[in-house]
């Protein structure tokens, strides 16, 4: 697709109803003349990298909570809901940009402008509070993601390096502290365009790691394993399954920043745009890792499937040495990656990915479409679904964490053969 260049690409900072934006006379969706604009391919790479993290390696444990086939059916359903909510957020942002003349809006900026431009005074009064709430949830979510990374990466590095060297004497906390150096260096790269080579390298390493992982997941599979795994694991496990699954679709906060930095933003949306294509691939990978991981290891599956792989083999060591990103102290308090993923998914991811987007979309379109009942009904249904997952998942996660802290488990012994 060839983007149409606007007549004038000059930009200047502007404030629209309290939301900092960038004003441009070029129509929304045309080619942007940004200093560090990203291509569609670079955006696709960032989208995959932003959505494929520790959550995908926790999928087998999520399937354990739901059952083999209930888990397999649930991933596409939850994925479709999350992708639809991403599209709602993107549509809201574009509509508000067209309404205000802004060329780009952030997640919290979109919400603030939507509320501040409502015809209802009571709704307009909440614009500032909505922006602050969105920003708070974004901070909590990103902090949670970084904490999960700071549990996930040291666990895998510890298992691989200690087995390769025969023991270094470095503790798990030591590996967390060592991670700070490369992570802080990455944090000083401000532009997505400059991060593209790093994301591409990480994507290639992840692909290599998944190839190794899938090899071990399927190499010993037999017909008996599938029969032994329950179709449905029971209602009590569904909140934890939902929390893990919704955490895995962790990229809602990336959607607008990625689209805002694209040279040709209209290639992002659409039926076969970057968003739908990338997220469809993510859904397939989530389902495959969850299904085959649980099929292979059953109730012995750990919070990260890489911890189930035999650490004495070279391919597993390579797969475990794939680096990710950032925040140590919180991670040290709850060194169980499964519990961390459940909590972050229930509290923050469900709110940002499912609850907020339909609310923002409904407030955005309400002045123009009037009482369009099916949109309102759909919004209520999505919010209710998100709230159900939020309440039940948060309760189950907090109970599990309290139980874990009150009855601490000794660290699992390092097994290298």
C-alpha positions as CSV (number, residue, x, y, z in Angstrom):
1,X,0.0,0.0,0.0
2,X,1.3,3.5,-0.9
3,X,0.5,6.2,1.5
4,X,-0.6,9.6,0.2
5,X,1.7,12.4,1.2
6,X,-0.1,15.4,2.9
7,X,0.2,18.8,1.4
8,X,2.0,20.1,4.4
9,X,3.9,17.9,6.9
10,X,4.9,20.6,9.3
11,X,4.0,19.7,12.9
12,X,3.8,21.6,16.1
13,X,2.9,20.7,19.6
14,X,-0.6,21.5,20.6
15,X,-2.9,20.8,23.6
16,X,-6.4,19.6,22.9
17,X,-8.7,19.6,25.9
18,X,-5.8,18.9,28.2
19,X,-4.2,16.1,26.1
20,X,-0.8,16.8,24.6
21,X,-0.9,16.0,21.0
22,X,0.9,16.8,17.7
23,X,-1.1,18.9,15.3
24,X,-0.7,18.4,11.6
25,X,-2.6,19.6,8.6
26,X,-2.2,16.2,6.8
27,X,-5.3,14.1,7.0
28,X,-5.3,11.4,9.6
29,X,-4.1,8.1,8.1
30,X,-1.8,9.8,5.5
31,X,1.9,9.4,5.5
32,X,3.6,11.1,8.4
33,X,6.8,13.0,8.0
34,X,8.2,12.1,11.4
35,X,11.9,12.3,12.1
36,X,12.0,8.7,13.4
37,X,9.0,7.2,11.6
38,X,8.9,3.4,11.5
39,X,8.0,1.2,8.5
40,X,5.2,-1.3,8.6
41,X,7.6,-4.2,8.9
42,X,9.4,-2.6,11.8
43,X,6.0,-2.0,13.5
44,X,5.1,-5.6,12.9
45,X,8.3,-6.7,14.6
46,X,7.7,-4.4,17.6
47,X,4.1,-5.7,17.8
48,X,5.2,-9.3,17.9
49,X,8.0,-8.6,20.4
50,X,5.6,-6.6,22.6
51,X,3.1,-9.4,22.8
52,X,5.3,-12.5,22.9
53,X,7.1,-12.5,26.2
54,X,7.0,-14.7,29.4
55,X,3.2,-15.0,29.1
56,X,3.5,-17.4,26.2
57,X,5.8,-19.7,28.2
58,X,3.2,-19.6,31.0
59,X,0.5,-20.9,28.7
60,X,0.9,-24.6,29.6
61,X,0.3,-23.8,33.3
62,X,-2.7,-21.8,32.2
63,X,-4.0,-24.9,30.4
64,X,-3.5,-26.9,33.5
65,X,-5.9,-24.6,35.4
66,X,-8.6,-24.9,32.6
67,X,-8.1,-28.3,31.1
68,X,-6.6,-29.3,27.8
69,X,-9.4,-28.6,25.4
70,X,-11.2,-25.8,27.4
71,X,-7.9,-24.1,27.4
72,X,-7.4,-24.6,23.7
73,X,-10.9,-23.2,22.9
74,X,-10.5,-20.3,25.3
75,X,-7.3,-18.8,23.8
76,X,-8.9,-17.9,20.4
77,X,-12.0,-16.6,22.2
78,X,-10.0,-14.4,24.6
79,X,-7.7,-13.4,21.8
80,X,-10.6,-12.3,19.6
81,X,-12.0,-10.2,22.4
82,X,-8.6,-8.6,23.0
83,X,-8.0,-7.9,19.4
84,X,-11.5,-6.4,19.0
85,X,-10.8,-4.1,22.0
86,X,-7.5,-3.0,20.4
87,X,-9.4,-2.1,17.3
88,X,-12.0,-0.2,19.3
89,X,-9.2,1.8,21.0
90,X,-7.6,2.5,17.6
91,X,-10.9,3.5,16.1
92,X,-11.5,5.9,19.0
93,X,-8.1,7.5,18.6
94,X,-8.5,8.0,14.9
95,X,-12.0,9.5,15.4
96,X,-10.8,11.9,18.0
97,X,-7.8,12.9,16.0
98,X,-10.1,13.7,13.1
99,X,-12.4,15.6,15.4
100,X,-9.7,17.7,17.1
101,X,-7.2,18.0,14.2
102,X,-4.5,16.1,16.2
103,X,-2.2,13.7,14.3
104,X,-1.7,11.4,17.3
105,X,-3.1,10.6,20.7
106,X,-1.8,8.4,23.5
107,X,-3.9,5.8,25.3
108,X,-4.6,8.2,28.3
109,X,-4.9,11.1,25.9
110,X,-7.5,9.3,23.8
111,X,-9.6,8.7,27.0
112,X,-9.3,12.2,28.2
113,X,-10.3,13.8,24.9
114,X,-13.2,11.3,24.5
115,X,-14.6,12.3,27.9
116,X,-13.8,16.1,27.6
117,X,-15.6,16.3,24.3
118,X,-18.8,14.5,25.5
119,X,-22.1,16.4,25.3
120,X,-22.8,15.5,28.9
121,X,-21.4,17.8,31.6
122,X,-21.1,15.0,34.1
123,X,-19.0,13.0,31.7
124,X,-16.8,16.0,30.8
125,X,-16.0,16.6,34.5
126,X,-14.4,13.1,34.7
127,X,-11.9,13.7,31.9
128,X,-9.0,14.5,34.2
129,X,-9.7,11.7,36.6
130,X,-10.0,9.2,33.7
131,X,-6.7,10.3,32.3
132,X,-5.0,9.9,35.7
133,X,-6.6,6.5,36.2
134,X,-5.5,5.3,32.7
135,X,-2.0,6.5,33.4
136,X,-1.9,4.8,36.8
137,X,-3.0,1.5,35.3
138,X,-0.4,1.8,32.5
139,X,2.3,2.4,35.0
140,X,1.2,-0.6,37.2
141,X,0.9,-2.8,34.1
142,X,4.3,-2.0,32.8
143,X,5.9,-2.3,36.2
144,X,4.2,-5.7,36.5
145,X,5.5,-6.8,33.1
146,X,9.0,-5.7,34.1
147,X,8.8,-7.6,37.4
148,X,7.8,-10.7,35.5
149,X,10.8,-10.4,33.2
150,X,13.0,-10.0,36.2
151,X,11.7,-13.3,37.5
152,X,11.6,-15.1,34.2
153,X,15.0,-14.3,32.8
154,X,17.1,-15.0,36.0
155,X,15.3,-18.3,36.5
156,X,16.3,-19.5,33.0
157,X,19.8,-18.0,33.1
158,X,20.3,-19.6,36.5
159,X,19.3,-23.1,35.3
160,X,21.3,-22.9,32.1
161,X,24.5,-21.3,33.4
162,X,24.7,-23.2,36.6
163,X,24.3,-26.5,34.7
164,X,26.9,-25.5,32.0
165,X,29.5,-24.4,34.5
166,X,28.9,-26.9,37.3
167,X,28.0,-24.1,39.7
168,X,29.1,-20.5,40.0
169,X,27.8,-19.8,43.5
170,X,25.6,-16.9,42.3
171,X,22.1,-16.8,43.8
172,X,18.9,-16.1,41.9
173,X,18.9,-12.6,43.4
174,X,22.4,-12.1,42.1
175,X,21.3,-12.9,38.6
176,X,18.5,-10.3,39.0
177,X,21.0,-7.7,39.9
178,X,23.3,-8.6,37.0
179,X,20.4,-8.0,34.7
180,X,20.2,-4.4,35.7
181,X,23.2,-3.3,33.6
182,X,22.0,-4.3,30.1
183,X,18.4,-3.3,31.0
184,X,19.4,0.2,32.0
185,X,21.4,0.6,28.8
186,X,18.3,-0.5,26.8
187,X,16.2,2.1,28.6
188,X,18.4,4.9,27.2
189,X,17.2,4.2,23.7
190,X,14.3,6.6,23.2
191,X,13.1,6.0,19.6
192,X,11.3,2.9,18.3
193,X,13.2,3.2,15.0
194,X,16.5,2.7,16.9
195,X,15.0,-0.2,18.8
196,X,14.1,-2.1,15.6
197,X,17.4,-3.9,15.2
198,X,17.2,-5.0,18.8
199,X,13.6,-6.1,18.5
200,X,14.4,-8.0,15.3
201,X,17.4,-9.7,16.9
202,X,15.2,-10.6,19.9
203,X,12.5,-11.9,17.5
204,X,15.0,-14.1,15.7
205,X,16.4,-15.4,19.1
206,X,12.8,-16.1,20.3
207,X,12.1,-18.0,17.1
208,X,15.2,-20.1,17.6
209,X,14.1,-20.7,21.2
210,X,10.6,-21.7,20.2
211,X,12.0,-24.2,17.7
212,X,14.1,-25.8,20.4
213,X,11.2,-25.7,22.9
214,X,8.7,-27.2,20.4
215,X,11.2,-30.0,19.7
216,X,11.1,-31.1,23.3
217,X,7.3,-30.6,23.6
218,X,6.5,-32.9,20.7
219,X,9.4,-35.4,20.6
220,X,8.1,-37.8,23.2
221,X,4.3,-37.2,22.7
222,X,2.2,-40.4,22.5
223,X,-1.5,-41.1,22.3
224,X,-1.6,-41.9,26.1
225,X,-0.6,-38.4,27.1
226,X,-3.7,-36.8,25.4
227,X,-6.0,-39.3,27.1
228,X,-4.5,-38.6,30.5
229,X,-5.1,-34.8,30.4
230,X,-8.5,-33.6,31.5
231,X,-10.9,-32.0,29.0
232,X,-12.0,-29.5,31.8
233,X,-10.1,-29.0,35.0
234,X,-13.0,-27.5,37.0
235,X,-14.5,-24.1,37.6
236,X,-12.1,-23.1,40.4
237,X,-9.1,-22.9,38.0
238,X,-10.8,-20.7,35.4
239,X,-10.0,-17.4,37.1
240,X,-6.3,-18.2,37.1
241,X,-6.6,-19.4,33.5
242,X,-8.2,-16.1,32.5
243,X,-5.6,-14.1,34.4
244,X,-2.7,-15.9,32.7
245,X,-4.3,-15.7,29.3
246,X,-5.2,-12.0,29.5
247,X,-1.7,-11.3,30.8
248,X,-0.2,-13.0,27.7
249,X,-2.1,-10.5,25.4
250,X,0.0,-7.8,27.0
251,X,0.3,-5.4,24.1
252,X,-2.7,-3.1,24.5
253,X,-0.5,-0.3,25.8
254,X,1.7,-0.6,22.7
255,X,-1.1,-0.2,20.1
256,X,-1.3,3.6,19.9
257,X,2.4,4.3,20.4
258,X,3.2,1.9,17.5
259,X,0.5,3.4,15.2
260,X,1.5,6.9,16.1
261,X,5.1,6.3,15.1
262,X,4.3,4.7,11.7
263,X,5.2,6.4,8.5
264,X,2.0,4.9,6.9
265,X,-0.5,4.5,9.8
266,X,-3.4,3.3,7.7
267,X,-1.5,0.0,7.1
268,X,-1.8,-0.7,10.9
269,X,-5.5,-1.3,11.0
270,X,-7.8,-3.0,8.5
271,X,-8.7,-6.7,8.1
272,X,-5.3,-7.7,6.9
273,X,-3.3,-4.9,8.5
274,X,-0.3,-5.1,10.8
275,X,-2.5,-5.4,13.9
276,X,-4.8,-8.2,12.9
277,X,-2.0,-10.1,11.1
278,X,0.4,-9.9,14.0
279,X,-2.1,-10.7,16.7
280,X,-3.5,-13.7,14.7
281,X,0.0,-15.1,14.7
282,X,0.3,-14.5,18.4
283,X,-3.0,-16.3,19.1
284,X,-1.8,-19.4,17.1
285,X,1.5,-19.4,19.0
286,X,-0.2,-19.1,22.4
287,X,-2.5,-22.0,21.6
288,X,0.2,-24.2,20.3
289,X,2.6,-23.7,23.2
290,X,-0.2,-24.1,25.8
291,X,-1.6,-27.2,24.2
292,X,1.6,-29.1,23.6
293,X,3.3,-28.0,26.8
294,X,0.4,-29.2,29.0
295,X,0.0,-32.3,26.8
296,X,3.7,-33.2,27.4
297,X,4.1,-32.3,31.1
298,X,0.6,-32.3,32.6
299,X,0.4,-31.2,36.2
300,X,4.2,-31.1,36.5
301,X,4.3,-28.1,34.2
302,X,6.1,-25.0,35.8
303,X,5.4,-21.3,35.6
304,X,7.7,-21.1,32.5
305,X,7.7,-24.1,30.2
306,X,11.5,-23.7,29.7
307,X,12.0,-24.7,33.3
308,X,10.5,-28.2,32.4
309,X,13.1,-28.8,29.6
310,X,16.2,-30.9,30.3
311,X,18.8,-28.3,31.2
312,X,21.8,-30.5,30.4
313,X,21.3,-30.4,26.6
314,X,22.9,-27.7,24.5
315,X,19.8,-26.7,22.7
316,X,17.9,-26.1,25.9
317,X,20.8,-24.0,27.2
318,X,20.6,-21.8,24.1
319,X,16.8,-21.5,24.3
320,X,17.1,-20.4,28.0
321,X,19.7,-17.7,27.2
322,X,17.2,-15.5,25.3
323,X,17.3,-12.0,27.0
324,X,14.3,-9.8,27.8
325,X,13.7,-6.6,30.0
326,X,13.2,-4.6,33.6
327,X,12.4,-4.0,37.9
328,X,14.0,-6.0,40.7
329,X,12.8,-5.4,44.2
330,X,9.1,-6.4,43.6
331,X,10.3,-9.5,41.7
332,X,12.4,-10.6,44.6
333,X,9.4,-10.5,46.9
334,X,7.3,-12.9,44.9
335,X,9.8,-15.2,43.1
336,X,7.1,-17.3,41.6
337,X,6.5,-16.3,38.0
338,X,3.1,-18.1,37.7
339,X,1.7,-16.1,40.7
340,X,3.1,-12.8,39.3
341,X,1.6,-13.4,35.9
342,X,-1.8,-14.2,37.4
343,X,-1.8,-11.1,39.5
344,X,-0.7,-8.7,36.8
345,X,-3.1,-10.2,34.3
346,X,-6.1,-10.0,36.6
347,X,-5.6,-6.5,38.0
348,X,-4.0,-4.5,35.2
349,X,-4.2,-6.3,31.9
350,X,-7.9,-7.1,32.2
351,X,-8.6,-3.4,32.9
352,X,-6.5,-2.0,30.1
353,X,-7.2,-4.7,27.5
354,X,-11.0,-5.3,28.0
355,X,-12.7,-2.9,30.4
356,X,-11.4,0.6,29.3
357,X,-11.4,0.3,25.4
358,X,-15.2,-0.3,25.0
359,X,-16.0,2.5,27.5
360,X,-13.7,5.0,25.7
361,X,-15.2,3.9,22.3
362,X,-18.8,4.3,23.5
363,X,-18.0,7.8,24.9
364,X,-16.3,8.7,21.7
365,X,-19.0,7.7,19.2
366,X,-22.0,8.6,21.4
367,X,-22.4,12.2,20.2
368,X,-22.4,11.2,16.5
369,X,-24.4,8.0,16.5
370,X,-26.9,8.7,19.2
371,X,-28.4,5.7,21.1
372,X,-27.0,3.0,18.9
373,X,-28.2,0.1,21.1
374,X,-26.0,-2.7,19.8
375,X,-22.8,-0.7,20.5
376,X,-23.9,0.1,24.0
377,X,-25.0,-3.6,24.7
378,X,-21.6,-4.8,23.3
379,X,-19.8,-2.4,25.5
380,X,-21.7,-3.4,28.6
381,X,-21.0,-7.1,27.8
382,X,-17.3,-6.5,27.3
383,X,-17.0,-4.5,30.5
384,X,-19.0,-7.2,32.4
385,X,-16.7,-9.9,31.1
386,X,-13.6,-7.9,32.0
387,X,-14.9,-7.1,35.5
388,X,-15.7,-10.8,36.1
389,X,-12.2,-11.7,35.2
390,X,-10.8,-8.8,37.2
391,X,-12.7,-9.7,40.4
392,X,-12.4,-13.5,40.3
393,X,-8.8,-13.5,39.0
394,X,-7.6,-10.9,41.5
395,X,-9.1,-12.8,44.4
396,X,-7.7,-16.1,43.3
397,X,-4.3,-14.6,42.6
398,X,-4.1,-12.8,46.0
399,X,-5.2,-15.9,47.9
400,X,-2.5,-17.9,46.0
401,X,0.2,-15.3,46.8
402,X,-0.8,-15.1,50.5
403,X,-0.7,-18.9,50.7
404,X,2.7,-18.9,49.0
405,X,4.1,-16.3,51.4
406,X,2.6,-17.9,54.5
407,X,3.9,-21.4,53.5
408,X,7.1,-20.7,51.7
409,X,8.5,-23.4,49.5
410,X,12.1,-24.3,49.4
411,X,13.6,-23.4,46.1
412,X,13.4,-26.3,43.7
413,X,16.7,-28.1,43.5
414,X,18.8,-27.5,40.4
415,X,18.5,-30.7,38.3
416,X,21.0,-30.8,35.4
417,X,20.3,-34.3,34.1
